[in-house]
Amino acid sequence: MKKIISYITIIFAASVVLSGCLPEKDSTRLTYKGPTEVEFKNITAGKLTAVLTKYGVSTAAADAQTDTAHTIIIHIRTQDSLLVQLVGPQRSTPTVINYTVRSTSTAVEGTHYNFVPTGARTVTIPANSSSAYILINPIQGSIPAGTSVRLIVDLTGGSGIPPSFNFKSFYDTMKP
C-alpha cells in the first residue's frame, strides 16, 4: 500500500512540475519579443562540404566557418554575398542599413575586391522583407598564391535600427 501511495505522490508531483512547461498559445509562441536590430548571418554555415566546395567556400580546418566568418576561394567564387537580416517585425517601407569597412582589414577595396555597386556603404532591406545582401566582387589575380586577405565589414545600423552586439561584424577571408 505504501508503494502505491508513493507512486501516486510522484506522479502528482511530476504533473504539477511539468505543467509549467506547456507551450504558449500558437499565436504568440514564435513571436520575437526582443528589440529590433540588424545582424549578419553566414548563409554558408551548416552546408555540406560538397556544396561549399562547389561554390568556392573553403572547408579546410584552418578556415573554419562561424556564424560571422567564412573563407572563399576567389577563382571559384566570383561574387560573394553577406546576408544582413532584420531581427524583429518587418517594416512597410524599405530599411536602409549602413556599414563600414574596418581599418584593420587586409583586403583593399579596388585592389582585392569591389562592392556592388562600387563604393557602396549601405544595403537596403526591401519593404515587408527581413533580409538583404551586401555583394562583393573579388578581383581575380589580386592575391598571390599561398596568401590570403581579410575583409572585415561592420554594420552601423540605420533607419533607427541598431546593429546586434554579437553579430554586427563579418570576417570575409579571400584566397586565390
PyMOL CGO cylinders between C-alpha atoms (Angstrom):
from pymol import cmd
from pymol.cgo import CYLINDER

trace = [
    CYLINDER, 0.00, 0.00, 0.00, 2.87, 2.36, 0.81, 0.3, 1, 1, 1, 1, 1, 1,
    CYLINDER, 2.87, 2.36, 0.81, 4.31, 1.77, -2.68, 0.3, 1, 1, 1, 1, 1, 1,
    CYLINDER, 4.31, 1.77, -2.68, 1.02, 2.73, -4.34, 0.3, 1, 1, 1, 1, 1, 1,
    CYLINDER, 1.02, 2.73, -4.34, 0.80, 5.95, -2.29, 0.3, 1, 1, 1, 1, 1, 1,
    CYLINDER, 0.80, 5.95, -2.29, 4.44, 6.72, -3.13, 0.3, 1, 1, 1, 1, 1, 1,
    CYLINDER, 4.44, 6.72, -3.13, 3.80, 6.21, -6.87, 0.3, 1, 1, 1, 1, 1, 1,
    CYLINDER, 3.80, 6.21, -6.87, 0.66, 8.38, -6.76, 0.3, 1, 1, 1, 1, 1, 1,
    CYLINDER, 0.66, 8.38, -6.76, 2.58, 11.12, -4.95, 0.3, 1, 1, 1, 1, 1, 1,
    CYLINDER, 2.58, 11.12, -4.95, 5.42, 11.00, -7.50, 0.3, 1, 1, 1, 1, 1, 1,
    CYLINDER, 5.42, 11.00, -7.50, 3.00, 11.11, -10.44, 0.3, 1, 1, 1, 1, 1, 1,
    CYLINDER, 3.00, 11.11, -10.44, 1.09, 14.02, -8.87, 0.3, 1, 1, 1, 1, 1, 1,
    CYLINDER, 1.09, 14.02, -8.87, 4.32, 15.96, -8.16, 0.3, 1, 1, 1, 1, 1, 1,
    CYLINDER, 4.32, 15.96, -8.16, 5.64, 15.33, -11.67, 0.3, 1, 1, 1, 1, 1, 1,
    CYLINDER, 5.64, 15.33, -11.67, 2.41, 16.53, -13.27, 0.3, 1, 1, 1, 1, 1, 1,
    CYLINDER, 2.41, 16.53, -13.27, 2.49, 19.75, -11.19, 0.3, 1, 1, 1, 1, 1, 1,
    CYLINDER, 2.49, 19.75, -11.19, 6.15, 20.42, -12.06, 0.3, 1, 1, 1, 1, 1, 1,
    CYLINDER, 6.15, 20.42, -12.06, 5.78, 19.60, -15.77, 0.3, 1, 1, 1, 1, 1, 1,
    CYLINDER, 5.78, 19.60, -15.77, 2.58, 21.58, -16.24, 0.3, 1, 1, 1, 1, 1, 1,
    CYLINDER, 2.58, 21.58, -16.24, 4.72, 24.75, -16.22, 0.3, 1, 1, 1, 1, 1, 1,
    CYLINDER, 4.72, 24.75, -16.22, 6.44, 23.51, -19.39, 0.3, 1, 1, 1, 1, 1, 1,
    CYLINDER, 6.44, 23.51, -19.39, 3.33, 23.59, -21.57, 0.3, 1, 1, 1, 1, 1, 1,
    CYLINDER, 3.33, 23.59, -21.57, 3.85, 25.57, -24.78, 0.3, 1, 1, 1, 1, 1, 1,
    CYLINDER, 3.85, 25.57, -24.78, 2.44, 29.05, -25.26, 0.3, 1, 1, 1, 1, 1, 1,
    CYLINDER, 2.44, 29.05, -25.26, -0.61, 29.59, -27.41, 0.3, 1, 1, 1, 1, 1, 1,
    CYLINDER, -0.61, 29.59, -27.41, 0.13, 29.12, -31.12, 0.3, 1, 1, 1, 1, 1, 1,
    CYLINDER, 0.13, 29.12, -31.12, -0.47, 32.80, -31.95, 0.3, 1, 1, 1, 1, 1, 1,
    CYLINDER, -0.47, 32.80, -31.95, 2.38, 34.02, -29.70, 0.3, 1, 1, 1, 1, 1, 1,
    CYLINDER, 2.38, 34.02, -29.70, 4.69, 31.04, -29.47, 0.3, 1, 1, 1, 1, 1, 1,
    CYLINDER, 4.69, 31.04, -29.47, 7.00, 32.09, -32.31, 0.3, 1, 1, 1, 1, 1, 1,
    CYLINDER, 7.00, 32.09, -32.31, 6.78, 35.86, -31.90, 0.3, 1, 1, 1, 1, 1, 1,
    CYLINDER, 6.78, 35.86, -31.90, 10.10, 37.61, -31.30, 0.3, 1, 1, 1, 1, 1, 1,
    CYLINDER, 10.10, 37.61, -31.30, 9.80, 39.85, -28.26, 0.3, 1, 1, 1, 1, 1, 1,
    CYLINDER, 9.80, 39.85, -28.26, 13.27, 41.46, -28.14, 0.3, 1, 1, 1, 1, 1, 1,
    CYLINDER, 13.27, 41.46, -28.14, 14.50, 44.75, -29.58, 0.3, 1, 1, 1, 1, 1, 1,
    CYLINDER, 14.50, 44.75, -29.58, 14.54, 45.33, -33.34, 0.3, 1, 1, 1, 1, 1, 1,
    CYLINDER, 14.54, 45.33, -33.34, 18.10, 45.13, -34.69, 0.3, 1, 1, 1, 1, 1, 1,
    CYLINDER, 18.10, 45.13, -34.69, 20.10, 44.03, -37.72, 0.3, 1, 1, 1, 1, 1, 1,
    CYLINDER, 20.10, 44.03, -37.72, 22.77, 41.36, -37.87, 0.3, 1, 1, 1, 1, 1, 1,
    CYLINDER, 22.77, 41.36, -37.87, 24.97, 39.32, -40.17, 0.3, 1, 1, 1, 1, 1, 1,
    CYLINDER, 24.97, 39.32, -40.17, 24.18, 35.66, -40.80, 0.3, 1, 1, 1, 1, 1, 1,
    CYLINDER, 24.18, 35.66, -40.80, 26.59, 33.29, -42.55, 0.3, 1, 1, 1, 1, 1, 1,
    CYLINDER, 26.59, 33.29, -42.55, 24.43, 31.67, -45.23, 0.3, 1, 1, 1, 1, 1, 1,
    CYLINDER, 24.43, 31.67, -45.23, 27.09, 29.02, -45.88, 0.3, 1, 1, 1, 1, 1, 1,
    CYLINDER, 27.09, 29.02, -45.88, 27.29, 27.75, -42.29, 0.3, 1, 1, 1, 1, 1, 1,
    CYLINDER, 27.29, 27.75, -42.29, 25.95, 24.23, -41.88, 0.3, 1, 1, 1, 1, 1, 1,
    CYLINDER, 25.95, 24.23, -41.88, 26.03, 23.28, -45.56, 0.3, 1, 1, 1, 1, 1, 1,
    CYLINDER, 26.03, 23.28, -45.56, 27.60, 20.08, -46.84, 0.3, 1, 1, 1, 1, 1, 1,
    CYLINDER, 27.60, 20.08, -46.84, 31.27, 20.13, -47.77, 0.3, 1, 1, 1, 1, 1, 1,
    CYLINDER, 31.27, 20.13, -47.77, 30.50, 19.14, -51.38, 0.3, 1, 1, 1, 1, 1, 1,
    CYLINDER, 30.50, 19.14, -51.38, 28.13, 22.11, -51.75, 0.3, 1, 1, 1, 1, 1, 1,
    CYLINDER, 28.13, 22.11, -51.75, 30.58, 24.55, -50.16, 0.3, 1, 1, 1, 1, 1, 1,
    CYLINDER, 30.58, 24.55, -50.16, 33.46, 23.36, -52.34, 0.3, 1, 1, 1, 1, 1, 1,
    CYLINDER, 33.46, 23.36, -52.34, 31.33, 23.71, -55.48, 0.3, 1, 1, 1, 1, 1, 1,
    CYLINDER, 31.33, 23.71, -55.48, 30.53, 27.33, -54.56, 0.3, 1, 1, 1, 1, 1, 1,
    CYLINDER, 30.53, 27.33, -54.56, 34.09, 28.30, -53.63, 0.3, 1, 1, 1, 1, 1, 1,
    CYLINDER, 34.09, 28.30, -53.63, 33.84, 28.30, -49.85, 0.3, 1, 1, 1, 1, 1, 1,
    CYLINDER, 33.84, 28.30, -49.85, 36.87, 26.73, -48.18, 0.3, 1, 1, 1, 1, 1, 1,
    CYLINDER, 36.87, 26.73, -48.18, 36.26, 23.74, -45.92, 0.3, 1, 1, 1, 1, 1, 1,
    CYLINDER, 36.26, 23.74, -45.92, 39.85, 23.39, -44.71, 0.3, 1, 1, 1, 1, 1, 1,
    CYLINDER, 39.85, 23.39, -44.71, 40.17, 23.05, -40.92, 0.3, 1, 1, 1, 1, 1, 1,
    CYLINDER, 40.17, 23.05, -40.92, 42.24, 26.24, -40.78, 0.3, 1, 1, 1, 1, 1, 1,
    CYLINDER, 42.24, 26.24, -40.78, 39.38, 28.10, -42.48, 0.3, 1, 1, 1, 1, 1, 1,
    CYLINDER, 39.38, 28.10, -42.48, 36.68, 27.03, -40.04, 0.3, 1, 1, 1, 1, 1, 1,
    CYLINDER, 36.68, 27.03, -40.04, 33.38, 28.80, -40.61, 0.3, 1, 1, 1, 1, 1, 1,
    CYLINDER, 33.38, 28.80, -40.61, 31.49, 30.57, -37.86, 0.3, 1, 1, 1, 1, 1, 1,
    CYLINDER, 31.49, 30.57, -37.86, 28.20, 32.45, -37.72, 0.3, 1, 1, 1, 1, 1, 1,
    CYLINDER, 28.20, 32.45, -37.72, 30.02, 35.58, -38.90, 0.3, 1, 1, 1, 1, 1, 1,
    CYLINDER, 30.02, 35.58, -38.90, 33.04, 34.35, -40.88, 0.3, 1, 1, 1, 1, 1, 1,
    CYLINDER, 33.04, 34.35, -40.88, 33.96, 32.29, -43.90, 0.3, 1, 1, 1, 1, 1, 1,
    CYLINDER, 33.96, 32.29, -43.90, 36.83, 31.86, -46.35, 0.3, 1, 1, 1, 1, 1, 1,
    CYLINDER, 36.83, 31.86, -46.35, 36.23, 32.00, -50.08, 0.3, 1, 1, 1, 1, 1, 1,
    CYLINDER, 36.23, 32.00, -50.08, 38.36, 30.78, -52.99, 0.3, 1, 1, 1, 1, 1, 1,
    CYLINDER, 38.36, 30.78, -52.99, 38.13, 33.69, -55.44, 0.3, 1, 1, 1, 1, 1, 1,
    CYLINDER, 38.13, 33.69, -55.44, 38.97, 31.77, -58.62, 0.3, 1, 1, 1, 1, 1, 1,
    CYLINDER, 38.97, 31.77, -58.62, 35.79, 29.73, -57.97, 0.3, 1, 1, 1, 1, 1, 1,
    CYLINDER, 35.79, 29.73, -57.97, 33.53, 32.23, -56.19, 0.3, 1, 1, 1, 1, 1, 1,
    CYLINDER, 33.53, 32.23, -56.19, 33.43, 35.28, -58.43, 0.3, 1, 1, 1, 1, 1, 1,
    CYLINDER, 33.43, 35.28, -58.43, 30.85, 37.08, -56.27, 0.3, 1, 1, 1, 1, 1, 1,
    CYLINDER, 30.85, 37.08, -56.27, 30.42, 36.78, -52.53, 0.3, 1, 1, 1, 1, 1, 1,
    CYLINDER, 30.42, 36.78, -52.53, 27.34, 37.82, -50.59, 0.3, 1, 1, 1, 1, 1, 1,
    CYLINDER, 27.34, 37.82, -50.59, 26.94, 38.76, -46.95, 0.3, 1, 1, 1, 1, 1, 1,
    CYLINDER, 26.94, 38.76, -46.95, 23.43, 38.28, -45.59, 0.3, 1, 1, 1, 1, 1, 1,
    CYLINDER, 23.43, 38.28, -45.59, 22.11, 41.14, -43.46, 0.3, 1, 1, 1, 1, 1, 1,
    CYLINDER, 22.11, 41.14, -43.46, 18.93, 40.23, -41.64, 0.3, 1, 1, 1, 1, 1, 1,
    CYLINDER, 18.93, 40.23, -41.64, 16.36, 42.24, -39.74, 0.3, 1, 1, 1, 1, 1, 1,
    CYLINDER, 16.36, 42.24, -39.74, 15.59, 40.78, -36.32, 0.3, 1, 1, 1, 1, 1, 1,
    CYLINDER, 15.59, 40.78, -36.32, 12.16, 42.00, -35.32, 0.3, 1, 1, 1, 1, 1, 1,
    CYLINDER, 12.16, 42.00, -35.32, 8.99, 42.91, -37.18, 0.3, 1, 1, 1, 1, 1, 1,
    CYLINDER, 8.99, 42.91, -37.18, 9.18, 43.60, -40.89, 0.3, 1, 1, 1, 1, 1, 1,
    CYLINDER, 9.18, 43.60, -40.89, 8.67, 47.20, -41.96, 0.3, 1, 1, 1, 1, 1, 1,
    CYLINDER, 8.67, 47.20, -41.96, 6.24, 48.51, -44.55, 0.3, 1, 1, 1, 1, 1, 1,
    CYLINDER, 6.24, 48.51, -44.55, 8.93, 50.76, -46.09, 0.3, 1, 1, 1, 1, 1, 1,
    CYLINDER, 8.93, 50.76, -46.09, 12.47, 49.97, -47.28, 0.3, 1, 1, 1, 1, 1, 1,
    CYLINDER, 12.47, 49.97, -47.28, 15.06, 49.95, -44.49, 0.3, 1, 1, 1, 1, 1, 1,
    CYLINDER, 15.06, 49.95, -44.49, 18.49, 51.40, -45.28, 0.3, 1, 1, 1, 1, 1, 1,
    CYLINDER, 18.49, 51.40, -45.28, 21.32, 49.93, -43.18, 0.3, 1, 1, 1, 1, 1, 1,
    CYLINDER, 21.32, 49.93, -43.18, 24.82, 51.44, -43.15, 0.3, 1, 1, 1, 1, 1, 1,
    CYLINDER, 24.82, 51.44, -43.15, 28.07, 49.51, -42.94, 0.3, 1, 1, 1, 1, 1, 1,
    CYLINDER, 28.07, 49.51, -42.94, 31.76, 50.31, -42.82, 0.3, 1, 1, 1, 1, 1, 1,
    CYLINDER, 31.76, 50.31, -42.82, 34.99, 48.51, -43.67, 0.3, 1, 1, 1, 1, 1, 1,
    CYLINDER, 34.99, 48.51, -43.67, 37.16, 48.12, -40.61, 0.3, 1, 1, 1, 1, 1, 1,
    CYLINDER, 37.16, 48.12, -40.61, 40.56, 49.82, -40.90, 0.3, 1, 1, 1, 1, 1, 1,
    CYLINDER, 40.56, 49.82, -40.90, 42.33, 46.61, -39.81, 0.3, 1, 1, 1, 1, 1, 1,
    CYLINDER, 42.33, 46.61, -39.81, 41.11, 44.77, -42.92, 0.3, 1, 1, 1, 1, 1, 1,
    CYLINDER, 41.11, 44.77, -42.92, 43.98, 43.48, -45.02, 0.3, 1, 1, 1, 1, 1, 1,
    CYLINDER, 43.98, 43.48, -45.02, 41.82, 43.38, -48.16, 0.3, 1, 1, 1, 1, 1, 1,
    CYLINDER, 41.82, 43.38, -48.16, 41.93, 46.67, -50.04, 0.3, 1, 1, 1, 1, 1, 1,
    CYLINDER, 41.93, 46.67, -50.04, 38.91, 47.96, -51.92, 0.3, 1, 1, 1, 1, 1, 1,
    CYLINDER, 38.91, 47.96, -51.92, 39.69, 48.43, -55.60, 0.3, 1, 1, 1, 1, 1, 1,
    CYLINDER, 39.69, 48.43, -55.60, 42.75, 46.13, -55.32, 0.3, 1, 1, 1, 1, 1, 1,
    CYLINDER, 42.75, 46.13, -55.32, 41.34, 42.88, -53.89, 0.3, 1, 1, 1, 1, 1, 1,
    CYLINDER, 41.34, 42.88, -53.89, 37.57, 43.43, -54.16, 0.3, 1, 1, 1, 1, 1, 1,
    CYLINDER, 37.57, 43.43, -54.16, 34.78, 45.84, -55.07, 0.3, 1, 1, 1, 1, 1, 1,
    CYLINDER, 34.78, 45.84, -55.07, 31.37, 46.24, -53.52, 0.3, 1, 1, 1, 1, 1, 1,
    CYLINDER, 31.37, 46.24, -53.52, 28.36, 46.07, -55.83, 0.3, 1, 1, 1, 1, 1, 1,
    CYLINDER, 28.36, 46.07, -55.83, 27.69, 48.83, -56.63, 0.3, 1, 1, 1, 1, 1, 1,
    CYLINDER, 27.69, 48.83, -56.63, 31.27, 50.09, -56.40, 0.3, 1, 1, 1, 1, 1, 1,
    CYLINDER, 31.27, 50.09, -56.40, 31.89, 52.13, -53.26, 0.3, 1, 1, 1, 1, 1, 1,
    CYLINDER, 31.89, 52.13, -53.26, 28.58, 51.16, -51.62, 0.3, 1, 1, 1, 1, 1, 1,
    CYLINDER, 28.58, 51.16, -51.62, 28.27, 51.57, -47.86, 0.3, 1, 1, 1, 1, 1, 1,
    CYLINDER, 28.27, 51.57, -47.86, 24.55, 50.90, -47.50, 0.3, 1, 1, 1, 1, 1, 1,
    CYLINDER, 24.55, 50.90, -47.50, 22.28, 47.92, -48.03, 0.3, 1, 1, 1, 1, 1, 1,
    CYLINDER, 22.28, 47.92, -48.03, 18.51, 48.22, -48.36, 0.3, 1, 1, 1, 1, 1, 1,
    CYLINDER, 18.51, 48.22, -48.36, 16.16, 45.67, -46.87, 0.3, 1, 1, 1, 1, 1, 1,
    CYLINDER, 16.16, 45.67, -46.87, 13.03, 45.87, -49.07, 0.3, 1, 1, 1, 1, 1, 1,
    CYLINDER, 13.03, 45.87, -49.07, 9.63, 46.70, -47.62, 0.3, 1, 1, 1, 1, 1, 1,
    CYLINDER, 9.63, 46.70, -47.62, 7.89, 43.71, -46.00, 0.3, 1, 1, 1, 1, 1, 1,
    CYLINDER, 7.89, 43.71, -46.00, 11.13, 41.71, -46.03, 0.3, 1, 1, 1, 1, 1, 1,
    CYLINDER, 11.13, 41.71, -46.03, 13.64, 40.57, -43.44, 0.3, 1, 1, 1, 1, 1, 1,
    CYLINDER, 13.64, 40.57, -43.44, 16.93, 40.44, -45.34, 0.3, 1, 1, 1, 1, 1, 1,
    CYLINDER, 16.93, 40.44, -45.34, 19.22, 41.84, -47.99, 0.3, 1, 1, 1, 1, 1, 1,
    CYLINDER, 19.22, 41.84, -47.99, 22.70, 41.04, -49.29, 0.3, 1, 1, 1, 1, 1, 1,
    CYLINDER, 22.70, 41.04, -49.29, 25.91, 43.04, -49.40, 0.3, 1, 1, 1, 1, 1, 1,
    CYLINDER, 25.91, 43.04, -49.40, 27.53, 41.93, -52.67, 0.3, 1, 1, 1, 1, 1, 1,
    CYLINDER, 27.53, 41.93, -52.67, 31.29, 41.72, -53.09, 0.3, 1, 1, 1, 1, 1, 1,
    CYLINDER, 31.29, 41.72, -53.09, 33.21, 41.03, -56.31, 0.3, 1, 1, 1, 1, 1, 1,
    CYLINDER, 33.21, 41.03, -56.31, 36.71, 39.69, -55.55, 0.3, 1, 1, 1, 1, 1, 1,
    CYLINDER, 36.71, 39.69, -55.55, 39.28, 40.79, -58.13, 0.3, 1, 1, 1, 1, 1, 1,
    CYLINDER, 39.28, 40.79, -58.13, 40.80, 37.79, -59.85, 0.3, 1, 1, 1, 1, 1, 1,
    CYLINDER, 40.80, 37.79, -59.85, 44.62, 37.52, -59.70, 0.3, 1, 1, 1, 1, 1, 1,
    CYLINDER, 44.62, 37.52, -59.70, 44.91, 40.13, -56.94, 0.3, 1, 1, 1, 1, 1, 1,
    CYLINDER, 44.91, 40.13, -56.94, 46.05, 37.75, -54.20, 0.3, 1, 1, 1, 1, 1, 1,
    CYLINDER, 46.05, 37.75, -54.20, 49.39, 35.90, -54.52, 0.3, 1, 1, 1, 1, 1, 1,
    CYLINDER, 49.39, 35.90, -54.52, 49.34, 32.10, -54.21, 0.3, 1, 1, 1, 1, 1, 1,
    CYLINDER, 49.34, 32.10, -54.21, 49.72, 30.84, -50.67, 0.3, 1, 1, 1, 1, 1, 1,
    CYLINDER, 49.72, 30.84, -50.67, 48.40, 34.06, -49.08, 0.3, 1, 1, 1, 1, 1, 1,
    CYLINDER, 48.40, 34.06, -49.08, 45.03, 35.47, -48.12, 0.3, 1, 1, 1, 1, 1, 1,
    CYLINDER, 45.03, 35.47, -48.12, 43.43, 38.81, -47.31, 0.3, 1, 1, 1, 1, 1, 1,
    CYLINDER, 43.43, 38.81, -47.31, 40.61, 39.55, -44.90, 0.3, 1, 1, 1, 1, 1, 1,
    CYLINDER, 40.61, 39.55, -44.90, 37.76, 41.98, -45.37, 0.3, 1, 1, 1, 1, 1, 1,
    CYLINDER, 37.76, 41.98, -45.37, 36.03, 42.96, -42.11, 0.3, 1, 1, 1, 1, 1, 1,
    CYLINDER, 36.03, 42.96, -42.11, 32.62, 44.59, -42.54, 0.3, 1, 1, 1, 1, 1, 1,
    CYLINDER, 32.62, 44.59, -42.54, 30.84, 46.21, -39.59, 0.3, 1, 1, 1, 1, 1, 1,
    CYLINDER, 30.84, 46.21, -39.59, 27.14, 47.06, -39.53, 0.3, 1, 1, 1, 1, 1, 1,
    CYLINDER, 27.14, 47.06, -39.53, 26.49, 50.51, -38.05, 0.3, 1, 1, 1, 1, 1, 1,
    CYLINDER, 26.49, 50.51, -38.05, 22.70, 50.42, -38.29, 0.3, 1, 1, 1, 1, 1, 1,
    CYLINDER, 22.70, 50.42, -38.29, 20.30, 52.87, -39.86, 0.3, 1, 1, 1, 1, 1, 1,
    CYLINDER, 20.30, 52.87, -39.86, 16.62, 53.78, -40.14, 0.3, 1, 1, 1, 1, 1, 1,
    CYLINDER, 16.62, 53.78, -40.14, 16.54, 53.89, -36.34, 0.3, 1, 1, 1, 1, 1, 1,
    CYLINDER, 16.54, 53.89, -36.34, 17.70, 50.27, -36.05, 0.3, 1, 1, 1, 1, 1, 1,
    CYLINDER, 17.70, 50.27, -36.05, 20.96, 49.46, -34.23, 0.3, 1, 1, 1, 1, 1, 1,
    CYLINDER, 20.96, 49.46, -34.23, 23.23, 46.52, -35.09, 0.3, 1, 1, 1, 1, 1, 1,
    CYLINDER, 23.23, 46.52, -35.09, 23.19, 43.38, -32.96, 0.3, 1, 1, 1, 1, 1, 1,
    CYLINDER, 23.19, 43.38, -32.96, 26.01, 43.47, -30.42, 0.3, 1, 1, 1, 1, 1, 1,
    CYLINDER, 26.01, 43.47, -30.42, 27.16, 39.89, -31.13, 0.3, 1, 1, 1, 1, 1, 1,
    CYLINDER, 27.16, 39.89, -31.13, 26.62, 39.72, -34.90, 0.3, 1, 1, 1, 1, 1, 1,
    CYLINDER, 26.62, 39.72, -34.90, 27.50, 43.20, -36.18, 0.3, 1, 1, 1, 1, 1, 1,
    CYLINDER, 27.50, 43.20, -36.18, 30.78, 42.21, -37.85, 0.3, 1, 1, 1, 1, 1, 1,
    CYLINDER, 30.78, 42.21, -37.85, 31.53, 39.78, -40.69, 0.3, 1, 1, 1, 1, 1, 1,
    CYLINDER, 31.53, 39.78, -40.69, 35.01, 38.41, -41.46, 0.3, 1, 1, 1, 1, 1, 1,
    CYLINDER, 35.01, 38.41, -41.46, 35.35, 37.53, -45.15, 0.3, 1, 1, 1, 1, 1, 1,
    CYLINDER, 35.35, 37.53, -45.15, 38.71, 35.90, -45.88, 0.3, 1, 1, 1, 1, 1, 1,
    CYLINDER, 38.71, 35.90, -45.88, 39.72, 35.63, -49.56, 0.3, 1, 1, 1, 1, 1, 1,
    CYLINDER, 39.72, 35.63, -49.56, 42.23, 33.17, -51.02, 0.3, 1, 1, 1, 1, 1, 1,
    CYLINDER, 42.23, 33.17, -51.02, 43.40, 32.70, -54.62, 0.3, 1, 1, 1, 1, 1, 1,
]
cmd.load_cgo(trace, "trace")
